[in-house]
Amino acid sequence: MTETDRSFGANQDAAKLTRRHALRSLGHAAAALSCAGFWAKRTVLAADGGNTIRGQLADEIERVMWDKVLEAWYPRCLDTQRGGFHEHFSRAWTRGPTDSKFLVYQARQTWTAAAVALAYPQRKGEYLPYARHGLRFLADKMWDAQRGGFFDRTDSDGRPMTDKMPWKQLYSYAFGIYAAAAVSQASGDGDALELGKSAFQWLDAHAHDGRHGGYFEHLTADGQAVAADVPAESPARGLPVIGQVGFKSMNAHIHLLEALTALRRVWDDARLTARLQEVFEIVRDKIVLPGGHLNMFAARNFQPHDERGSFGHQLEIAYLLEEAAEALHRHDAEATRRTALRTVDQALCWGWDKTHGGFADEGPPTGAPTRIDKVWWVQVEGLNGLLTAARLAPQKADYFQRFTEIWAFFRKHMIDDQYGGCYETVRPDGKPLRVNKATPWKAAYHVTRALLFAAHELRRA
C-alpha cells in the first residue's frame, strides 16, 4: 500500500533546552574538539561521483543477502510441526531445542519474510508463505484471546508460559505490531491488518502515558501498568524482564517508533498518526541527548537516569527517524536531519575502531568505549546509519567511506562463508568469539533489514 498524500506537520514546536541541557551541550561541544580532524579529506571514490562503486556494492550486498543469509535461514527456521520458527541453531545450523518461543524472535522472523516478499516481487511466491506461517503463530498462539494483547512467550507448542513471564512487555510487543503491519503491506491480507490494529488499540488503551507521553513498558496480563513510577525496589522477582521496571527506555521506544511507522503505512488512522508523532518527538528530542549519545533509561517524564553511548542504537536511530519522518511528511526536516547526523557523528567519534574498522558496542557519553567486541547487529546498523548520513550530508565524503569500510569488515569477518549466516560477536580484530547462528535474541531481522536498505539506497543514490 502506498503512502497517502496527506501531510502532517509537527504537533508543536520543540521545547527549548533547559539550562541543564544547554550546559551539557557546551560540555559535549568541547569534548568533540578532541575529534578534530575526523572529517579528513578522502580519495575520490570514482570519477562519476561514486555511481559505479555504489552499483557494484549494491550487487555484492544482494548476492550476500540471498546466498549467505536468506538461503541459510529459510525455510530451515520454520517449525512446520508446531508453528512459528525454531529459535536455536549452531554455527553449522544444527538445530537445538526450542523449549519456548519468544515474541521478539517469532515476530522478527515473520517480518523478515514479509519484507523480502515486498522488496522482491519475483520471490513473493516463496517468501510470502513463510510470512503467513509466522503470522498464524502470532495470531493463534501468541495473542491473548481472553484479555487481549500479545503474550511475551509461549512453550514450544504455543501454550502461554505465564509462570515464566506473566507480564506483557512493550519491547516485545512492538515487534508483534511490526510483523503484522509488514505482512499486511506485503500481502494485502485483511487478517494481518486486523491483528496490527487490535494490537495497537490494546496497547494504547492500557500502556499509553497520557500525562508525560510515551508508553509504560511492563504490564500485567490484563493490562495494568507495573510500577508507573520508579519503584524503591524492582518488582520483577527474577523474571526475564526487558529493560528496568518503572523506567521508560530508549530501546522500547525506538522499536515502537519503527512499529508504528510500519502500521501507519497500511492504516491511515488519526489516533495512530498522533501517537506516531508523539513517539517520534520523544525519540528525537528526549531520547537523543545534546551530545548525540542516548537517554538509555529515564523516569516517567523522560528525565535522564542512564546516559550512554550505545553506538549501534545511535546509528539505528538515524535511520528510524528518517524513515518515520518520511511516513509522516513532517515539515521540520532540518531539525530531524541535525539530530540524525549528531547520533552518527558521536558514534563515529567515540565508537569507530580506527585500527580494524567497525564499531564497538558501548561506552560513556564521551571517551573510549568500554565494550569493544564487535556485535553483529551493531555493525549492520552501521550500514543503515552511515548510508542515511551520506544521503543527509552528501558533502561529507567520510560517511560513505566509512560505510564501505564497515561493509568490508562485516563481509570479511562476520559472514560465515562455510556455513552461511553471520557470527554473533567477533573480537576487535575480527576473530570469531560467539558463533551461534540463532538464539531467541538473534534472528534474521537486523541483517536482512540492513542489506535490503543498503541495496535500495545505493541504487537510489
FENSUL-V797388 format. One record per residue. N is the residue number from 0. RES is the residue in one small letter. OMEGA is omega in radians with two decimals (* if undefined). NEAR is the number of other C-alpha atoms within 8 Angstrom. Layout:
N/RES/OMEGA/NEAR
N/RES/OMEGA/NEAR
//
This chain:
0/m/-3.12/6
1/t/3.07/5
2/e/3.01/7
3/t/3.14/5
4/d/-3.08/4
5/r/-3.09/5
6/s/-3.12/7
7/f/3.08/8
8/g/3.09/9
9/a/-3.12/9
10/n/-3.12/6
11/q/3.12/4
12/d/3.11/5
13/a/3.13/5
14/a/3.11/4
15/k/3.10/4
16/l/3.01/7
17/t/3.13/6
18/r/-3.14/6
19/r/3.14/7
20/h/3.13/9
21/a/3.11/9
22/l/3.12/8
23/r/3.12/10
24/s/3.12/10
25/l/3.13/8
26/g/-3.14/8
27/h/3.08/11
28/a/3.10/9
29/a/-3.14/8
30/a/-3.11/9
31/a/3.10/9
32/l/3.11/7
33/s/3.08/6
34/c/-3.14/8
35/a/-3.08/7
36/g/3.13/5
37/f/-3.12/6
38/w/3.12/7
39/a/3.13/6
40/k/-3.07/6
41/r/3.05/7
42/t/3.11/4
43/v/-3.01/7
44/l/-3.14/7
45/a/-3.08/9
46/a/-3.11/6
47/d/3.12/6
48/g/3.10/7
49/g/-3.09/10
50/n/-3.12/9
51/t/-3.11/8
52/i/3.09/9
53/r/3.10/11
54/g/3.12/10
55/q/3.11/8
56/l/3.12/10
57/a/3.12/13
58/d/-3.12/9
59/e/-3.13/8
60/i/3.10/11
61/e/3.12/11
62/r/3.14/9
63/v/-3.13/9
64/m/-3.11/11
65/w/-2.97/9
66/d/-3.02/10
67/k/-3.06/14
68/v/-3.01/14
69/l/3.13/12
70/e/3.11/10
71/a/-3.03/11
72/w/-2.97/10
73/y/0.03/8
74/p/-3.06/7
75/r/-3.01/6
76/c/-3.09/9
77/l/2.99/11
78/d/-3.03/9
79/t/-3.13/6
80/q/-3.02/4
81/r/-3.13/8
82/g/-3.14/13
83/g/-3.00/13
84/f/3.03/10
85/h/-2.98/9
86/e/-3.10/14
87/h/3.03/12
88/f/3.09/13
89/s/3.10/12
90/r/-3.11/10
91/a/3.11/6
92/w/2.94/8
93/t/-3.05/7
94/r/3.04/8
95/g/-3.10/8
96/p/3.01/6
97/t/-3.08/9
98/d/3.09/6
99/s/3.12/8
100/k/-2.95/14
101/f/-3.09/10
102/l/-3.12/16
103/v/-3.09/14
104/y/-3.09/13
105/q/3.14/13
106/a/3.14/15
107/r/3.12/13
108/q/3.07/14
109/t/3.14/16
110/w/-3.09/15
111/t/-3.14/13
112/a/3.13/12
113/a/-3.12/16
114/a/3.11/12
115/v/3.12/12
116/a/3.14/15
117/l/-3.06/10
118/a/-3.07/7
119/y/-3.10/8
120/p/-3.13/8
121/q/3.10/5
122/r/-3.08/9
123/k/-3.13/11
124/g/3.12/9
125/e/-2.95/8
126/y/3.12/12
127/l/3.04/14
128/p/3.07/8
129/y/3.14/13
130/a/3.12/15
131/r/3.06/10
132/h/3.12/11
133/g/-3.13/15
134/l/3.12/14
135/r/3.13/11
136/f/3.11/12
137/l/-3.07/15
138/a/-3.03/9
139/d/-3.02/7
140/k/-3.04/12
141/m/3.05/15
142/w/3.14/11
143/d/-3.06/10
144/a/-3.10/6
145/q/-3.03/4
146/r/-3.12/7
147/g/3.14/10
148/g/3.14/12
149/f/2.90/13
150/f/3.12/12
151/d/3.11/14
152/r/3.07/12
153/t/2.97/15
154/d/-3.02/11
155/s/3.14/10
156/d/3.11/7
157/g/3.07/12
158/r/-3.09/8
159/p/3.10/10
160/m/-3.07/10
161/t/3.07/7
162/d/-3.12/5
163/k/3.09/7
164/m/-3.10/11
165/p/-3.06/9
166/w/2.94/11
167/k/-2.97/16
168/q/-3.06/12
169/l/-3.10/12
170/y/3.14/14
171/s/-3.04/11
172/y/-3.13/13
173/a/-3.12/12
174/f/3.03/15
175/g/3.07/15
176/i/-3.11/15
177/y/-3.12/16
178/a/-3.13/14
179/a/3.14/14
180/a/-3.13/15
181/a/3.11/13
182/v/3.09/20
183/s/-3.12/14
184/q/-3.09/11
185/a/-2.96/11
186/s/-2.98/7
187/g/-3.10/9
188/d/3.13/8
189/g/-3.12/7
190/d/3.09/7
191/a/3.11/12
192/l/3.14/15
193/e/3.09/8
194/l/3.11/11
195/g/3.11/14
196/k/-3.11/8
197/s/-3.14/9
198/a/3.10/13
199/f/-3.07/10
200/q/3.10/8
201/w/-3.13/10
202/l/-3.09/10
203/d/-3.14/8
204/a/-3.00/7
205/h/-2.96/9
206/a/-3.09/13
207/h/3.11/11
208/d/-3.08/9
209/g/-3.11/6
210/r/-3.04/4
211/h/-3.10/7
212/g/-3.07/11
213/g/-3.01/11
214/y/2.96/10
215/f/-2.90/14
216/e/-3.14/14
217/h/-3.06/13
218/l/3.01/14
219/t/-3.10/11
220/a/-3.13/9
221/d/2.96/7
222/g/3.08/9
223/q/-3.13/9
224/a/3.06/12
225/v/3.12/9
226/a/3.08/9
227/a/3.05/8
228/d/-3.10/8
229/v/-3.12/10
230/p/3.08/9
231/a/3.12/4
232/e/-3.07/4
233/s/3.11/9
234/p/-3.02/6
235/a/3.06/7
236/r/3.08/5
237/g/3.12/5
238/l/3.11/7
239/p/-3.06/6
240/v/3.04/9
241/i/-3.09/6
242/g/-3.13/6
243/q/-3.07/10
244/v/3.13/14
245/g/3.10/16
246/f/2.92/14
247/k/-2.99/15
248/s/2.98/12
249/m/-2.95/12
250/n/-3.14/9
251/a/-3.06/12
252/h/3.10/14
253/i/3.12/11
254/h/2.96/11
255/l/3.05/13
256/l/3.13/13
257/e/-3.10/11
258/a/-3.13/13
259/l/3.05/12
260/t/3.14/12
261/a/-3.13/11
262/l/3.14/13
263/r/3.10/12
264/r/-3.05/12
265/v/-3.09/13
266/w/-3.14/7
267/d/-3.05/9
268/d/-3.04/7
269/a/-3.12/6
270/r/3.10/6
271/l/-3.13/11
272/t/3.12/11
273/a/3.14/8
274/r/3.10/8
275/l/3.06/11
276/q/-3.09/11
277/e/-3.11/11
278/v/3.06/13
279/f/-3.10/11
280/e/3.05/9
281/i/-3.13/11
282/v/-3.06/13
283/r/-2.93/11
284/d/-3.11/9
285/k/3.14/10
286/i/3.00/12
287/v/-3.08/13
288/l/-3.02/10
289/p/3.13/9
290/g/-3.11/11
291/g/3.05/13
292/h/-2.89/16
293/l/2.96/14
294/n/-2.98/16
295/m/3.08/13
296/f/-3.04/13
297/a/2.99/14
298/a/-3.07/13
299/r/-3.14/12
300/n/3.12/7
301/f/2.95/9
302/q/-3.03/7
303/p/3.06/10
304/h/-3.09/9
305/d/3.12/8
306/e/-3.03/12
307/r/2.91/12
308/g/3.05/14
309/s/-2.81/12
310/f/3.10/13
311/g/3.12/14
312/h/3.12/10
313/q/3.11/16
314/l/3.11/16
315/e/-3.12/12
316/i/3.11/12
317/a/3.13/16
318/y/-3.07/12
319/l/3.10/11
320/l/-3.14/13
321/e/3.10/12
322/e/-3.13/9
323/a/-3.14/12
324/a/3.09/11
325/e/-3.12/8
326/a/-3.09/10
327/l/-3.08/11
328/h/-3.11/10
329/r/-3.10/11
330/h/-3.12/7
331/d/-3.04/8
332/a/-3.08/8
333/e/3.10/6
334/a/3.12/7
335/t/3.11/12
336/r/-3.13/10
337/r/-3.13/8
338/t/3.14/12
339/a/-3.14/14
340/l/3.14/11
341/r/3.12/10
342/t/-3.14/15
343/v/-3.13/15
344/d/3.13/9
345/q/3.12/13
346/a/3.12/17
347/l/-3.09/9
348/c/-3.00/10
349/w/-3.04/11
350/g/-3.07/15
351/w/3.11/11
352/d/-3.07/10
353/k/-3.13/5
354/t/-3.01/4
355/h/-3.01/9
356/g/-3.13/10
357/g/-3.08/12
358/f/2.92/16
359/a/-3.06/16
360/d/-3.03/16
361/e/3.06/13
362/g/3.07/15
363/p/3.12/11
364/p/3.00/10
365/t/3.14/9
366/g/-3.06/7
367/a/3.11/8
368/p/-3.14/12
369/t/3.08/8
370/r/-2.89/8
371/i/3.09/11
372/d/-3.08/10
373/k/-3.11/15
374/v/-3.01/11
375/w/-3.01/13
376/w/3.11/9
377/v/-3.11/14
378/q/-3.10/14
379/v/3.00/13
380/e/2.99/14
381/g/3.06/14
382/l/-3.14/13
383/n/-3.05/14
384/g/-3.10/15
385/l/3.08/14
386/l/3.05/13
387/t/3.13/11
388/a/3.13/14
389/a/3.09/12
390/r/-3.10/8
391/l/-3.11/8
392/a/-3.06/7
393/p/-3.14/8
394/q/-3.14/4
395/k/-3.03/8
396/a/-3.08/10
397/d/-3.13/10
398/y/-3.13/11
399/f/3.09/10
400/q/3.12/9
401/r/3.07/9
402/f/3.14/12
403/t/-3.12/8
404/e/-3.12/10
405/i/3.04/13
406/w/3.13/9
407/a/3.12/8
408/f/-3.11/13
409/f/-3.11/13
410/r/-3.07/8
411/k/-2.94/7
412/h/-3.00/11
413/m/3.01/15
414/i/-3.13/12
415/d/-3.09/11
416/d/-3.12/7
417/q/-3.03/4
418/y/-3.08/9
419/g/-3.06/12
420/g/3.13/13
421/c/3.08/11
422/y/3.13/15
423/e/-3.07/13
424/t/3.00/13
425/v/3.07/16
426/r/-3.11/11
427/p/-3.14/11
428/d/3.08/6
429/g/3.13/11
430/k/-3.08/8
431/p/-3.14/11
432/l/3.05/8
433/r/-2.89/8
434/v/3.13/11
435/n/-3.09/10
436/k/3.13/14
437/a/2.95/11
438/t/3.10/10
439/p/3.12/11
440/w/-3.11/7
441/k/3.11/9
442/a/-3.13/12
443/a/-2.94/12
444/y/-3.04/10
445/h/-3.07/10
446/v/-3.09/10
447/t/3.14/12
448/r/-3.12/10
449/a/-3.11/12
450/l/3.04/12
451/l/-3.12/11
452/f/-3.08/9
453/a/-3.13/13
454/a/3.13/13
455/h/-3.08/9
456/e/3.12/9
457/l/-3.14/11
458/r/3.09/9
459/r/-3.14/5
460/a/*/7
//
